[in-house]
Amino acid sequence: MSTDVVEGKPNNLGERGRARSSTFLRVFQPMFNHSIFTSAVSPAAERIRFILGEEDDSPAPPQLFTELDELLAVDGQEMEWKETARWIKFEEKVEQGGERWSKPHVATLSLHSLFELRTCMEKGSIMLDREASSLPQLVELLGELSKVTRHPGFIVPQ
């Protein structure tokens, strides 16, 4: 077993001028290098961050504000868009009568659903300003798009 002598200088254990065993340091030094404080981030949050591929040193994402608007006919009048729900960390819904918002509560959207939505937005096609009032019309539009883009995931109408 080898020993290192440090004259007048502190060693890794804080003692002066004593011989130290390198075997002792290899075995016990890791015990002195860990924090006694618990992590502020839960293991579940760390796992999700790992799955999403996010790094700890990256800046925190901004707060996401999301709202759900529905096209409604009010008292037989013209159709108009009404905000019926919104999310900033928690979900709020318009209460009956449409005069005020409910108390904020945790949304019931699962993490799996969010991953699925992200995948659809990354890999799928988003078609805005398309008019289709039935499923066959929608399939026809998708078929036309697949001919143009030659995307293998679309159904081609016969």
VEXLO-971672 format. One line per 4 residues: number of its first residue (from 1); their letters; for each residue x, y, z of C-alpha. Coordinates in Angstrom, 1 decimal, always signed. Example, Ala and Ser with C-alpha at 12.3 -4.5 7.8 and 13.67 -1.06 7.14 Angstrom:
<bakes>
1	as	+12.3,-4.5,+7.8 | +13.7,-1.1,+7.1
</bakes>
This chain:
<bakes>
1	mstd	+0.0,+0.0,+0.0 | +1.4,+3.4,-1.0 | +1.4,+6.4,+1.1 | +1.7,+10.1,+0.3
5	vveg	+3.2,+12.6,+2.7 | +2.1,+16.2,+2.5 | +4.3,+18.4,+4.7 | +2.5,+21.5,+6.0
9	kpnn	-0.3,+21.4,+3.4 | -3.8,+20.3,+3.9 | -4.8,+17.0,+2.2 | -8.2,+16.0,+1.0
13	lger	-9.3,+15.2,+4.5 | -8.2,+18.5,+6.0 | -5.3,+17.2,+8.1 | -1.8,+18.7,+8.0
17	grar	+1.4,+16.8,+7.6 | +0.1,+13.3,+8.0 | +0.7,+10.3,+5.8 | -2.3,+9.2,+3.9
21	sstf	-3.1,+5.9,+2.2 | -4.1,+6.1,-1.4 | -6.3,+3.0,-0.9 | -8.1,+4.8,+1.9
25	lrvf	-8.8,+7.8,-0.3 | -10.0,+5.7,-3.2 | -12.5,+3.9,-0.9 | -13.7,+6.7,+1.4
29	qpmf	-13.2,+9.9,-0.6 | -16.4,+9.5,-2.6 | -18.3,+9.6,+0.7 | -17.1,+13.1,+1.3
33	nhsi	-17.9,+14.4,-2.1 | -21.6,+14.1,-2.2 | -24.2,+16.7,-1.0 | -26.2,+16.1,+2.1
37	ftsa	-29.0,+18.3,+0.7 | -31.8,+16.6,-1.3 | -32.4,+17.6,-4.9 | -35.0,+20.3,-5.6
41	vspa	-36.1,+18.3,-8.7 | -38.0,+15.1,-8.2 | -36.7,+11.9,-9.8 | -39.9,+11.8,-11.9
45	aeri	-39.2,+15.2,-13.3 | -35.6,+14.2,-14.0 | -36.8,+11.1,-15.9 | -39.2,+13.2,-18.0
49	rfil	-36.5,+15.7,-18.7 | -34.3,+12.7,-19.8 | -37.1,+11.3,-22.1 | -37.7,+14.7,-23.7
53	geed	-33.9,+15.2,-24.2 | -33.8,+18.4,-22.3 | -30.6,+19.5,-20.6 | -30.4,+21.0,-17.0
57	dspa	-28.2,+24.0,-18.1 | -30.7,+25.2,-20.7 | -32.9,+28.1,-19.8 | -36.3,+27.3,-18.5
61	ppql	-39.1,+27.4,-21.1 | -41.5,+30.3,-20.9 | -44.9,+29.8,-19.4 | -47.3,+28.5,-22.0
65	ftel	-50.7,+30.1,-22.2 | -53.3,+28.0,-24.1 | -56.9,+28.7,-24.7 | -59.7,+26.6,-26.2
69	dell	-62.2,+28.5,-28.4 | -65.4,+26.9,-29.6 | -67.6,+28.0,-32.5 | -71.0,+28.5,-30.9
73	avdg	-74.4,+30.0,-31.9 | -75.7,+32.2,-29.2 | -79.5,+32.6,-28.9 | -80.0,+31.7,-32.6
77	qeme	-77.8,+34.5,-33.8 | -74.7,+34.2,-35.9 | -72.0,+31.8,-35.0 | -69.1,+33.2,-33.1
81	wket	-65.9,+32.0,-31.4 | -66.1,+31.9,-27.6 | -63.2,+31.1,-25.2 | -64.4,+28.1,-23.1
85	arwi	-61.2,+27.0,-21.4 | -57.6,+28.3,-20.7 | -54.5,+26.9,-19.2 | -51.5,+28.5,-17.5
89	kfee	-50.1,+25.7,-15.4 | -53.7,+24.9,-14.3 | -56.9,+24.6,-16.2 | -59.8,+27.1,-15.9
93	kveq	-63.2,+26.7,-17.6 | -66.0,+29.1,-18.2 | -68.8,+28.4,-15.8 | -72.5,+28.0,-16.8
97	gger	-73.8,+31.3,-18.1 | -70.3,+32.4,-19.4 | -69.9,+35.2,-16.9 | -66.9,+34.0,-14.9
101	wskp	-64.1,+31.5,-14.8 | -63.9,+28.4,-12.6 | -61.3,+27.9,-9.9 | -58.0,+26.8,-11.4
105	hvat	-57.5,+23.0,-11.2 | -55.1,+20.4,-12.5 | -55.9,+19.5,-16.1 | -56.8,+15.9,-16.8
109	lslh	-54.7,+15.6,-19.9 | -52.2,+12.7,-19.6 | -48.5,+13.0,-20.3 | -48.8,+10.3,-22.9
113	slfe	-51.4,+12.4,-24.8 | -49.0,+15.4,-24.8 | -46.2,+13.2,-26.2 | -48.6,+11.9,-28.9
117	lrtc	-49.7,+15.5,-29.8 | -46.0,+16.6,-30.0 | -45.3,+13.6,-32.3 | -48.3,+14.4,-34.5
121	mekg	-47.2,+18.1,-34.8 | -43.6,+17.2,-35.6 | -44.2,+14.4,-38.1 | -47.7,+15.0,-39.4
125	siml	-49.2,+17.5,-41.8 | -51.1,+20.5,-40.6 | -53.7,+21.7,-43.0 | -55.3,+25.1,-42.3
129	drea	-58.1,+26.8,-44.2 | -59.5,+23.5,-45.6 | -63.2,+23.0,-45.9 | -64.6,+19.5,-45.2
133	sslp	-68.0,+18.9,-43.7 | -67.8,+15.1,-43.8 | -65.3,+12.3,-43.4 | -65.2,+11.4,-47.1
137	qlve	-64.4,+15.0,-48.0 | -61.6,+15.0,-45.4 | -60.2,+11.7,-46.9 | -60.3,+13.2,-50.3
141	llge	-58.3,+16.3,-49.1 | -55.7,+14.0,-47.5 | -55.5,+12.0,-50.7 | -54.9,+15.1,-52.8
145	lskv	-52.2,+16.2,-50.3 | -50.5,+12.8,-50.5 | -50.3,+13.0,-54.3 | -48.6,+16.4,-54.0
149	trhp	-46.2,+15.6,-51.2 | -45.8,+11.9,-51.9 | -46.1,+11.2,-48.2 | -46.4,+7.4,-47.6
153	gfiv	-48.6,+7.8,-44.5 | -51.6,+9.1,-46.3 | -54.5,+7.1,-47.7 | -54.9,+7.6,-51.5
157	pq	-58.6,+7.6,-52.6 | -59.5,+5.1,-55.3
</bakes>
